């Protein structure tokens, strides 16, 4: 009899723990979504071709004799590395330097 009660209690405890785990996971996922809303990758209608990313890309293409129509993913590995480096270097804001 005692064994059946212990087993029943263990199963109930396991079920409760599983439910709590699922609820905790759901809550943490929702909190993260609310805290970090996705940043849209949209070019402002106000800036258009003057968007800083386009200016940097055109400067990179001119410096490395790459056609502006080329996609960054189509670059050779060495140029991809240089592009990523230049992009990170040029796109950071002055506020980042102060932290």
PENORFEN-V378710 format. One record per pair of residues at least 12 apart in sequence whose C-alpha atoms are under 7 Angstrom apart, sorted by the first residue. I is the first residue (numbers start at 1). J is the second residue. Records with the same first field share a line. If there is no record, write none. Layout:
I->J + J
//
This chain:
56->87
//
